[in-house]
Amino acid sequence: MAYPTFGSFSLNDSNYICQNVEYRTIPNREISLEPISRKPGKKYLSNEFGERRIKLSGFIIGSSASDLQTKIDSLHTSVTRVSSGTLAFDATRSITATLSSLVIIDPQYSQTMVPFEMEFVAAAPFFEGTQLTANTTVANAVTTKTITTTISGSVFAEPTFTFTATAGSGYTTTSGITVTYSPTSEYVTWSGGANFLPKGGSVQFDYANLLILQSGVEVNSAGAFSRWEPGSTTVSVAFGGSTQGGTLALVYKPRYL
């Protein structure tokens, strides 16, 4: 299947020919400014990437007028009517997007070929790569574990970071876990209160959705979920009451502009 693709539908083959693709521009950047009283200029408040818009243009080819109409119908069925899908331009990066506009022009000189122009909108503005996983073993009686890792991509990642206790019956002595993102000193904490983590149980820190899950069930959290910037970084994991061993798993998809 030739790229680009939308889900399993190819937008560049013998029937649909992409001539121009505009996808390397950065997403819209929303910059917030505020007037300064009795002074020229404005005060800079913040900036954040908004949606990304991707444009494609090319031709739809049919063997006859009726076959051309069939190809157009297939495009509507597989792309226009889909609320959102995976738009990919190569095998390593993709983005979730929705078709926002499609223009098909009918030149009178041809009944077997028509040009098209389409625009996709991606609410989450970054391309994502293949999911990466890094596992670290936590030994028995450890109270603090420091991990150095490298975050891939060109923009921040929002990983899931999971501690899974060693299997067994009963409970560990782990009553709390604090994950500190060292570059900013921001941390997020799970507290079991008077309850210890069961053996074989897990605590997942979901940075994308700002959640903590204990064995799959959402629990209260405290602190700030950091953005993990690209490059080498250090994370500190502190265990309240120590641990009887287990594993730490870092899972994320690299993001790219």
N, C-alpha and C positions, 0 to 999 in steps of 0.2 A: 504494500500500500504506500503510495507516494504522499509526502507531506506538502502542504499542511493537511491536517485531519481534524474533524470535529466528531468526537466519539469514534465510531468505527467507519465514519463516512469520509472518503477521500475528496478533498477539494482541489486536487491536482492530478488528473489522470487523462485518459483519452476522451472523456466526456465533459469534464470540468477542468479548464485550463486557467491556472492562476498566473496572471501576467505581472501584477504588482502587489506586493505585500508590505504593509507598514505596521511593524510590531516592535521595532527596536527603540522607539521613542519612549521617554520616561512617562509614568502615569501623571495625571493632573496633580499639581502640588497646591494644596490649600494653605495659604499663608494668612495668618490673622494679625492685623495691625489695629492700633488704637490711637486716636488723636492725642497730642500732648497739649495740655492747657497752656495757652499763651506762649507757645514755642512752635517754630516751623517743623515740618516733618511729622512722623508718626512713631509710636512706640511699637517695637517688635514684640509680639506675644508668643507666637508658636507657628510651626509649620508641620504638615502631615501629608503624606501621599493619599490622594483620593482614588477614584476609579481609573482604570486603564481602558483606553479605546484602541481597537485594532481594526485596520481597514484592509480589505482585499478587493481586487478587481481582476477581471479576466473574461473568459468566454465559456458559454455552454454550447456543446456540439451535439447535434442529432443527425441521424442518417436520413431523416425525412421530417416533414412538418409535425406529423403525429409523434414520431420518436422524440423530437425536440420537446414537445409538450410533456411527454412522459418523463424526460430528464428533469424538466423544471418541477414537475410534481414530486419527483423523488427528492429534489433539493428541499422543497417545502416540508415534506414528511420527515426527513432525517435531520434537518437543521432548523427551519423556521418554527416548527411546532414544538421543539424541545425547549423546555424552560431554562435549562442550563446544561452544559456539557463540557467535556475536556477538549480544549483547543491546543493542538501540538504542532510545532514547526520543525522538530527533530525528535530523535529517540530519547533524549536525555532531559528535556524540559517541557513542561506543559502548564496550562492555566485554565481555571474554571471560568467560563464566559457564557454570555447569552447574546444571541443575534438581536440587535436593536433596529437595524434597517437593512433592507434589500431592494435594490433598484435593478430591474431587468428591462433593457431597452429593446424595442422591436424595430430594427431598421427594415425598410420595405424591400431592400435589395436581397434579403435572404430569409428563407423559412427553415433553415437548418442550423443557423448559428446566431446567437444573440449575446451581446456583452452584458456583464453584471457588475454591480458594485455592492459590497456588503460591509457592514460595520458591526463588530462585536464589542460588548461592554463587559469588563471583568470587575466585579465589586471588590474582590480581594486583588490588589493590583500587581502582585508579584508572580513571576514564573516559579515553579517548583521543580526540583530535581528528584532523583530516586531517593527513597527513604533510607536513612543511615541509622545504624544501631551500634552503640558502644556499651559493653558490659564490664563491670568491675566487681570483683569478689570482695566481700566484707568479712573479715575474720571474727571469730568469737571474742567477746569482751571489748570490742572496739567502741570507743565513745566519740571519736571524730575521724572522719575520712576525708582526705583532700584529693581531689581529682583534677588533673590537668588534661585538657582535651583541645582539639582544634575544630572550630565551627566553620563549615564550608558555606559558600555562597557569597553574594555581594551585598546582602542586607541581613538584618537581624533574623534569628530563628526563634521560634516559640515551641520548645520541645515538650515532650512528656518525660518525666524523670521519676522512675519507679524503684522503690526498695521492696524486695520480696524476701521475707524471712525464711530461714531453713525449715524444711518440712518437718513435721513431728506432731505429737499430741500435746495439748496444754498450751501454755502461753510463754512468750518471751518476757524479758524484763524491760523491753522497749516501751516507754510511756510517751515519747515525743520524738519528732524528727524536725530539724531545722536545716533548710537548704539555703546557703548564702552564696550569691553570685558575687565573687570577689571584686571584679572591676568596679562595681558601683556600691558594694557593701549592702545591697538590697537582699532581703531574706523573706522567706515564707515558711510558716511553721504548722505542722500537724501536731495536735496534742490529744492524747488518749484520755487525759484527765486521770481518773482513778483506775482506768482500764488499760491493760497492757495489750500489745499487738499479739494476736494468736500466732503460733508457729505455722508456717506456710502462708500466713496472711501477707497482704501487700498494702503499701501506701503509695498512691500515684499523684504526682504534682503535675497538673495539666496546665501548662503556661499559655496555651492558645485560648483556652476557654476559662481561665482563671478559676480553676476548680481543684479541690483535693478529694480524691476518692480512696476510701479504705475498703479494700477487697471489693471494689466495684461500686460502693455506695458513697454518695456525696456526703462529706462532713464539713464542719466549719473550718475556716482557715484564718490565719492572721499574718500580716505582713504585706509585701509587694511582690508581684510576679514580674521578674525582670525580662528585658529583651536581651537575648544572648547575641552579642555582636560577632561578626566574622573574625576569624583569626584564633590564635592561641588564647585560651582562657582557663581560669581556675575556679573550681566550685568546692565549697566546704560543706560537708554533711555532718551535723552533730546529732548524736543519739541520746535522748534523755533516758537514763537508766541503763545505758550500754546496749549491746546486742548479742544474741547467740549465733551470729553469723547470718549470711544471706548474700544477695546480689543487688547491685545498683545498675539499672538499665537506662541509658539515655537514647531516646528515639526522636528523630526529627527529619524533616525534608528541607534541604538547603533551598534558600530563596534567592532569586535573581531579579535585577531590574531589566 
